[in-house]
Amino acid sequence: MTERNVLAPTPAPAPGGPSDPARPTRFRVHYAWVVAGVSLLVLLGSAGFRSTPSLMMDALHNEFGWSVATISSATSVNLTLYGLTAPFAAALMDRFGVRLVVVCALLTISVGSGLTMLMREPWQLVLCWGVLVGLGSGSMAGAFATTITGRWFRARQGLVTGVLTAAGAAGNLVFLPVGAWLVEQHGWRSAVIVVSLAASAVAVPVLLLMRERPADLGLLPYGETGELPSPAAGGPEGTATGTDGRALARTLRVLREAARSRAFWLLAGSFAICGATTAGLVGTHFIPAAHDHGMPVTTAASLLALIGVFDVAGTVFSGWLTDRVDSRLLLVVYYGLRGLSLLLLPQLFAGSLEPPILAFVVFYGLDWVATVPPTVALCRRHFGEDAPIVFGWVLASHQIGAAVVAGLAGLARDALGNYDLTWYGAGALCAIAVGLCLALRGGRTAARPAPALS
């Protein structure tokens, strides 16, 4: 028997293979996780920045004499632009790159928040916090997370979408207690200064670490097997954008084509109700509603932040479930449970922390944005490569629903002296959302199961 020579030369690797010296060195930790980490930081900050107006309602009312409805109008504009910006931001990210769009968005938030310190009239609040912060935060909305997961991940798409979505809750967890303390101890201007500085600070890691596509680093998306796409490859995973450079035209074309689909309207309608019953109602009015029952603002803000704690767990778990369970059925369960909790809420408020309100916080928190991963998955199933832009339009409906209810709830509070009618109406809306999700059927493209990774 011939003994094998351990010093024999190793056969030359195939061109383009993993040991090919012409091919860029692979990262031990796939760079997709670095990009996901930077995206998580961006979304954490964006959520925290958006939560600040709910903390300032009483302070602005006391200083300027503005009504709840007047202050809520700025939040309504913010929520509307947050949604309407998202689909255009997705196309702009394809055209100009994620890094440039996100950095510009963060700086817009910084400017809008900083200028709020100089305001004296309600229209200035609408301009600064409604328009500027709305446009900036909208550019980092759900379409951003969808773009990142679509470009960088093949495996674990649902889980990563859930984690990035949960960043919104985690951002509230960080900013709400700190912001409430700042408003109470140092006035509302201190809170907007912190938002302005934080938005600028978050732009730094985006500039340093964000990359556009795996192919730019000589990598395949996480979980993908096969050959790297050529630099000229079109489509969302190559280095080419797959557009003709007209981001606006592409965004509107995708909307026009999606609007012919029954699935689009069912997803948009149910997600509009999602926005109405979360950001529009609870996110905007939970703190003043609790304060109406004698609860201190800092305590109410801590409860809203605690909702964020359970939202993180619920949304990550929802992402995990989305990789395994029919997304349509998940949405039916989520909207049904949310509606039940909102119907019970008016009886649970008290002037101090009591077990019933804590139970609501846990129950509602687990469900807060658990709807996002299955909604994104359904967009991918029905609309394929256009899913990020389609989800941007679906998110626009989410924010329009939120904006409408944020304004109506403020009017109801001024007219009736309480929020009870709005909670009951929100519960009824959730029942409608259940029906819309049950009506979803089929899909243009089959959902592809994530490959198993060791």
C-alpha positions as CSV (number, residue, x, y, z in Angstrom):
1,M,0.0,0.0,0.0
2,T,1.4,3.4,-1.0
3,E,1.6,5.8,1.8
4,R,-0.1,9.2,1.0
5,N,2.3,12.1,0.9
6,V,0.9,14.7,3.3
7,L,3.2,17.3,1.7
8,A,1.8,16.7,-1.8
9,P,0.5,19.9,-3.4
10,T,-3.2,20.6,-3.1
11,P,-5.1,20.5,-6.4
12,A,-5.8,24.0,-7.8
13,P,-9.2,25.3,-6.8
14,A,-11.8,25.8,-9.5
15,P,-12.1,29.4,-10.7
16,G,-14.5,31.3,-8.5
17,G,-14.4,28.6,-5.8
18,P,-14.0,29.3,-2.1
19,S,-10.2,29.1,-2.2
20,D,-9.7,31.1,-5.4
21,P,-7.2,33.8,-4.6
22,A,-8.9,36.1,-7.1
23,R,-12.1,35.9,-5.0
24,P,-12.5,38.2,-2.0
25,T,-11.8,36.7,1.4
26,R,-15.0,35.4,3.1
27,F,-16.0,36.8,6.5
28,R,-16.0,34.3,9.3
29,V,-19.3,35.9,10.5
30,H,-21.4,36.6,7.5
31,Y,-21.5,40.3,6.8
32,A,-25.3,40.1,6.6
33,W,-25.3,40.1,10.3
34,V,-23.3,43.3,10.5
35,V,-25.7,44.9,8.1
36,A,-28.6,43.6,10.1
37,G,-27.0,45.0,13.3
38,V,-26.6,48.5,11.8
39,S,-30.2,48.3,10.5
40,L,-31.4,47.4,14.0
41,L,-29.7,50.5,15.4
42,V,-31.3,52.7,12.8
43,L,-34.7,51.3,13.5
44,L,-34.2,51.5,17.2
45,G,-33.5,55.2,16.9
46,S,-36.2,55.9,14.4
47,A,-38.9,54.4,16.7
48,G,-37.7,56.3,19.7
49,F,-37.7,59.6,17.7
50,R,-41.3,59.1,16.6
51,S,-42.5,58.4,20.1
52,T,-41.5,61.7,21.5
53,P,-44.7,63.8,20.6
54,S,-46.9,61.6,22.9
55,L,-44.7,62.7,25.8
56,M,-45.1,66.4,25.0
57,M,-48.9,66.7,24.7
58,D,-49.5,68.0,28.3
59,A,-46.4,70.2,28.3
60,L,-47.3,71.8,24.9
61,H,-50.9,72.3,26.1
62,N,-49.8,73.9,29.3
63,E,-47.2,76.2,27.6
64,F,-49.1,77.2,24.5
65,G,-52.7,76.4,25.3
66,W,-53.1,74.2,22.2
67,S,-55.8,71.6,22.3
68,V,-55.2,67.9,22.2
69,A,-56.7,67.8,18.6
70,T,-54.3,70.6,17.5
71,I,-51.3,68.8,18.8
72,S,-52.6,65.5,17.4
73,S,-52.7,67.0,14.0
74,A,-48.9,67.2,13.9
75,T,-48.8,63.5,14.8
76,S,-51.3,62.7,12.1
77,V,-49.2,64.5,9.5
78,N,-46.1,62.7,10.8
79,L,-47.8,59.3,10.5
80,T,-49.2,60.0,7.1
81,L,-45.8,61.1,5.6
82,Y,-44.1,58.2,7.5
83,G,-46.3,55.8,5.4
84,L,-46.4,57.7,2.1
85,T,-42.6,58.1,2.1
86,A,-41.9,54.4,2.6
87,P,-42.6,53.0,-1.0
88,F,-40.6,55.9,-2.6
89,A,-37.8,55.3,-0.1
90,A,-37.6,51.6,-1.2
91,A,-37.2,52.7,-4.8
92,L,-34.7,55.4,-3.9
93,M,-32.6,52.9,-2.0
94,D,-32.4,50.8,-5.2
95,R,-31.5,53.9,-7.2
96,F,-29.1,55.8,-4.9
97,G,-28.2,53.2,-2.3
98,V,-29.4,52.4,1.2
99,R,-26.6,54.2,3.0
100,L,-27.2,57.6,1.3
101,V,-31.0,57.5,1.8
102,V,-30.7,56.5,5.5
103,V,-28.1,59.1,6.3
104,C,-30.1,61.8,4.7
105,A,-33.2,60.6,6.5
106,L,-31.4,60.7,9.9
107,L,-30.2,64.3,9.3
108,T,-33.7,65.4,8.3
109,I,-35.0,64.1,11.6
110,S,-32.2,65.9,13.4
111,V,-33.0,69.2,11.8
112,G,-36.8,68.8,12.2
113,S,-36.4,68.0,15.9
114,G,-33.9,70.7,16.6
115,L,-36.1,73.4,14.9
116,T,-39.0,72.5,17.2
117,M,-37.2,74.4,20.0
118,L,-37.9,77.7,18.1
119,M,-41.6,77.1,17.4
120,R,-44.3,79.5,18.7
121,E,-47.3,78.5,16.5
122,P,-49.1,75.2,15.8
123,W,-48.2,75.2,12.1
124,Q,-44.5,75.2,13.1
125,L,-45.1,72.0,15.1
126,V,-46.8,70.5,12.1
127,L,-43.9,71.6,9.8
128,C,-41.1,70.4,12.1
129,W,-42.4,67.3,13.7
130,G,-45.1,66.5,11.2
131,V,-43.4,67.1,7.9
132,L,-39.6,66.9,8.5
133,V,-39.6,64.1,11.1
134,G,-42.3,62.3,9.2
135,L,-40.3,62.3,6.0
136,G,-37.1,61.2,7.7
137,S,-38.6,58.4,9.8
138,G,-40.7,57.3,6.8
139,S,-37.5,56.7,4.8
140,M,-36.5,54.2,7.5
141,A,-39.8,52.5,7.7
142,G,-40.7,48.8,7.1
143,A,-39.6,49.0,3.5
144,F,-36.1,49.5,4.7
145,A,-36.2,46.3,6.8
146,T,-37.8,44.5,3.8
147,T,-35.0,45.7,1.5
148,I,-32.3,44.6,3.9
149,T,-33.7,41.1,4.5
150,G,-34.5,40.6,0.8
151,R,-31.0,41.5,-0.3
152,W,-28.9,39.9,2.5
153,F,-30.8,36.8,3.6
154,R,-32.2,33.7,2.1
155,A,-32.4,31.7,5.3
156,R,-34.0,33.2,8.4
157,Q,-35.9,35.9,6.5
158,G,-38.9,35.8,8.8
159,L,-36.8,35.7,11.9
160,V,-34.6,38.7,10.8
161,T,-37.7,40.6,9.7
162,G,-39.2,40.0,13.2
163,V,-36.1,41.2,15.0
164,L,-35.8,44.4,12.9
165,T,-39.5,45.0,13.4
166,A,-39.1,44.5,17.1
167,A,-36.6,47.3,17.1
168,G,-39.5,49.7,17.0
169,A,-40.7,48.4,20.3
170,A,-37.2,48.4,21.7
171,G,-36.7,52.0,20.6
172,N,-39.8,52.9,22.6
173,L,-38.4,51.0,25.6
174,V,-35.3,53.1,25.6
175,F,-36.7,56.5,24.7
176,L,-40.1,56.7,26.4
177,P,-38.9,56.5,30.1
178,V,-35.9,58.7,29.4
179,G,-38.0,61.2,27.4
180,A,-40.7,61.3,30.0
181,W,-38.1,62.0,32.7
182,L,-36.6,64.7,30.6
183,V,-39.9,66.4,29.9
184,E,-40.9,66.2,33.6
185,Q,-37.6,67.4,35.0
186,H,-36.2,69.7,32.4
187,G,-39.0,70.5,30.0
188,W,-40.0,69.3,26.6
189,R,-37.2,71.2,24.9
190,S,-34.6,68.9,26.5
191,A,-36.3,65.9,25.0
192,V,-36.2,67.3,21.4
193,I,-32.5,68.2,21.8
194,V,-31.7,64.6,22.8
195,V,-33.6,63.4,19.7
196,S,-31.8,65.8,17.4
197,L,-28.3,64.7,18.7
198,A,-29.2,61.0,18.7
199,A,-30.4,61.1,15.1
200,S,-27.1,62.6,14.1
201,A,-25.1,60.1,16.1
202,V,-26.9,57.1,14.5
203,A,-25.8,58.3,11.1
204,V,-22.1,57.6,11.9
205,P,-22.3,53.7,12.0
206,V,-24.4,53.8,8.9
207,L,-21.7,55.7,7.0
208,L,-19.0,53.4,8.3
209,L,-20.5,49.9,8.2
210,M,-23.6,49.8,5.9
211,R,-23.0,48.0,2.5
212,E,-25.5,47.8,-0.4
213,R,-25.4,44.1,-1.5
214,P,-23.6,40.9,-0.6
215,A,-22.0,40.8,-4.1
216,D,-20.3,44.1,-3.3
217,L,-18.2,42.1,-0.8
218,G,-17.9,38.9,-2.9
219,L,-20.5,37.2,-0.9
220,L,-23.8,35.4,-1.5
221,P,-26.8,36.3,0.7
222,Y,-26.9,34.4,4.0
223,G,-28.2,30.9,3.4
224,E,-27.8,31.1,-0.4
225,T,-25.9,28.4,-2.3
226,G,-24.6,28.6,-5.8
227,E,-22.5,31.1,-7.8
228,L,-22.1,34.8,-7.2
229,P,-24.1,37.0,-9.6
230,S,-22.0,38.8,-12.2
231,P,-21.7,42.6,-11.8
232,A,-24.1,43.0,-14.7
233,A,-26.7,40.8,-13.3
234,G,-30.1,42.5,-13.0
235,G,-32.7,42.0,-10.3
236,P,-32.7,42.8,-6.6
237,E,-29.8,40.5,-5.7
238,G,-27.2,41.5,-8.3
239,T,-25.2,44.6,-8.2
240,A,-27.4,46.3,-10.7
241,T,-30.5,48.0,-9.4
242,G,-32.8,46.5,-11.9
243,T,-34.3,49.9,-12.6
244,D,-33.9,52.4,-15.3
245,G,-32.9,55.1,-12.8
246,R,-36.4,56.5,-12.4
247,A,-37.3,55.7,-8.8
248,L,-40.5,57.7,-8.9
249,A,-41.7,56.0,-12.1
250,R,-40.9,52.6,-10.8
251,T,-42.7,53.1,-7.5
252,L,-45.9,54.3,-9.2
253,R,-45.7,51.5,-11.8
254,V,-45.4,48.9,-9.0
255,L,-48.4,50.4,-7.3
256,R,-50.4,50.4,-10.5
257,E,-49.7,46.8,-11.1
258,A,-50.3,45.7,-7.5
259,A,-53.6,47.6,-7.3
260,R,-55.0,45.2,-9.9
261,S,-54.6,42.4,-7.3
262,R,-57.3,41.6,-4.8
263,A,-54.5,40.5,-2.4
264,F,-53.1,44.0,-2.3
265,W,-56.3,45.6,-1.2
266,L,-56.9,43.0,1.5
267,L,-53.4,43.4,2.8
268,A,-53.6,47.2,2.7
269,G,-57.0,47.3,4.4
270,S,-56.0,45.0,7.2
271,F,-52.7,46.8,7.7
272,A,-54.5,50.1,7.8
273,I,-56.5,48.7,10.8
274,C,-53.2,47.6,12.3
275,G,-51.9,51.1,12.2
276,A,-55.1,52.6,13.5
277,T,-55.1,50.3,16.5
278,T,-51.4,50.6,17.4
279,A,-49.5,53.8,16.4
280,G,-52.6,55.9,15.8
281,L,-54.4,55.1,19.0
282,V,-52.3,53.4,21.6
283,G,-49.0,54.9,20.6
284,T,-50.4,58.4,20.4
285,H,-53.1,58.5,23.1
286,F,-52.3,55.8,25.7
287,I,-50.3,58.2,27.9
288,P,-52.8,61.0,27.9
289,A,-55.7,58.5,28.4
290,A,-54.0,57.0,31.4
291,H,-53.3,60.5,32.7
292,D,-57.0,61.2,32.5
293,H,-57.5,58.5,35.1
294,G,-55.0,60.0,37.5
295,M,-51.9,58.1,36.4
296,P,-48.7,60.1,36.4
297,V,-47.2,60.7,32.9
298,T,-43.9,59.0,33.8
299,T,-45.8,55.9,35.0
300,A,-47.9,55.8,31.8
301,A,-44.8,56.2,29.7
302,S,-43.1,53.3,31.5
303,L,-46.2,51.2,30.8
304,L,-46.0,52.0,27.1
305,A,-42.3,51.2,27.2
306,L,-43.2,47.9,28.9
307,I,-45.5,47.1,26.1
308,G,-42.4,47.5,24.0
309,V,-40.6,44.8,26.1
310,F,-43.2,42.2,25.3
311,D,-43.5,43.5,21.8
312,V,-39.8,42.6,21.2
313,A,-40.5,39.0,22.4
314,G,-43.8,38.7,20.5
315,T,-42.5,40.1,17.2
316,V,-39.3,38.0,17.2
317,F,-41.4,34.9,18.0
318,S,-43.8,35.9,15.2
319,G,-40.9,36.1,12.8
320,W,-39.9,32.6,13.8
321,L,-43.5,31.4,13.4
322,T,-43.7,33.1,10.0
323,D,-41.0,30.7,8.7
324,R,-43.1,27.8,9.7
325,V,-46.9,28.6,9.9
326,D,-49.3,30.0,7.3
327,S,-49.0,33.8,7.6
328,R,-52.7,34.3,6.8
329,L,-53.7,32.3,9.9
330,L,-51.2,34.1,12.1
331,L,-52.8,37.4,11.1
332,V,-56.3,36.1,11.9
333,V,-55.1,35.2,15.4
334,Y,-53.2,38.4,16.0
335,Y,-56.0,40.8,15.0
336,G,-58.6,38.7,17.0
337,L,-56.6,38.9,20.2
338,R,-55.8,42.6,19.7
339,G,-59.4,43.5,19.3
340,L,-60.4,41.6,22.5
341,S,-57.7,43.4,24.5
342,L,-58.8,46.9,23.3
343,L,-62.5,46.2,24.1
344,L,-61.5,45.5,27.7
345,L,-59.1,48.4,28.1
346,P,-61.5,51.2,29.3
347,Q,-62.3,49.1,32.3
348,L,-58.7,48.5,33.2
349,F,-57.4,52.1,33.6
350,A,-56.6,53.3,37.1
351,G,-54.7,56.0,38.9
352,S,-51.9,53.6,39.9
353,L,-50.3,50.4,38.8
354,E,-52.9,47.6,39.2
355,P,-52.8,43.9,38.0
356,P,-55.5,44.4,35.3
357,I,-53.6,47.1,33.5
358,L,-50.3,45.2,33.8
359,A,-52.1,42.1,32.3
360,F,-53.2,44.3,29.3
361,V,-49.6,45.5,28.9
362,V,-48.3,42.0,28.6
363,F,-51.2,40.7,26.4
364,Y,-51.3,43.7,24.1
365,G,-47.5,44.0,24.0
366,L,-47.0,40.5,22.6
367,D,-49.3,41.4,19.8
368,W,-48.3,45.0,19.0
369,V,-46.4,44.6,15.7
370,A,-46.4,40.8,15.5
371,T,-48.4,41.4,12.3
372,V,-45.4,42.7,10.4
373,P,-43.4,39.5,9.6
374,P,-46.4,37.6,8.2
375,T,-47.6,40.7,6.3
376,V,-44.1,41.0,4.7
377,A,-44.1,37.3,3.9
378,L,-47.5,37.6,2.2
379,C,-46.2,40.5,0.1
380,R,-43.3,38.3,-1.0
381,R,-45.6,35.5,-1.7
382,H,-48.0,37.6,-3.9
383,F,-45.6,40.1,-5.4
384,G,-42.1,38.5,-5.7
385,E,-39.3,40.9,-6.5
386,D,-41.5,44.0,-6.1
387,A,-42.3,43.0,-2.5
388,P,-40.2,45.8,-0.8
389,I,-42.0,48.5,-2.8
390,V,-45.4,46.8,-2.5
391,F,-44.9,46.5,1.3
392,G,-44.0,50.2,1.3
393,W,-47.5,51.0,-0.2
394,V,-49.1,48.6,2.3
395,L,-47.2,50.4,5.0
396,A,-48.5,53.6,3.7
397,S,-52.0,52.4,4.3
398,H,-50.9,51.4,7.8
399,Q,-49.8,54.9,8.5
400,I,-52.8,56.6,6.9
401,G,-55.0,54.4,9.2
402,A,-52.8,55.5,12.1
403,A,-53.0,59.2,11.1
404,V,-56.8,59.2,10.7
405,V,-57.4,57.5,14.1
406,A,-54.8,59.7,15.9
407,G,-56.7,62.8,14.8
408,L,-60.2,61.3,15.4
409,A,-59.2,60.2,18.9
410,G,-58.0,63.7,19.7
411,L,-61.3,65.1,18.5
412,A,-63.3,62.5,20.5
413,R,-61.3,63.3,23.6
414,D,-62.0,67.1,23.3
415,A,-65.7,66.5,22.6
416,L,-66.5,63.6,25.0
417,G,-64.0,64.2,27.7
418,N,-62.6,60.7,27.5
419,Y,-61.3,58.0,25.1
420,D,-63.8,55.2,25.8
421,L,-65.5,55.3,22.4
422,T,-62.2,55.1,20.6
423,W,-61.2,51.9,22.4
424,Y,-64.5,50.2,21.5
425,G,-64.3,51.4,17.9
426,A,-60.7,50.0,17.6
427,G,-61.9,46.6,18.9
428,A,-64.6,46.6,16.2
429,L,-62.0,47.5,13.5
430,C,-59.9,44.5,14.5
431,A,-62.9,42.2,13.8
432,I,-63.0,43.6,10.3
433,A,-59.3,42.9,9.9
434,V,-59.9,39.3,10.8
435,G,-62.4,39.0,7.9
436,L,-60.0,40.7,5.5
437,C,-57.2,38.2,6.3
438,L,-59.6,35.2,6.0
439,A,-60.4,36.4,2.5
440,L,-56.7,36.1,1.4
441,R,-56.1,33.2,-0.9
442,G,-53.2,31.7,-2.9
443,G,-50.3,33.8,-4.2
444,R,-48.4,34.5,-7.4
445,T,-45.3,32.9,-6.1
446,A,-44.9,30.1,-3.6
447,A,-43.3,30.8,-0.3
448,R,-39.9,29.2,-0.3
449,P,-38.9,27.5,3.0
450,A,-35.7,28.6,4.5
451,P,-32.8,26.2,4.0
452,A,-31.6,24.4,7.1
453,L,-28.3,25.8,8.4
454,S,-26.1,24.2,10.9
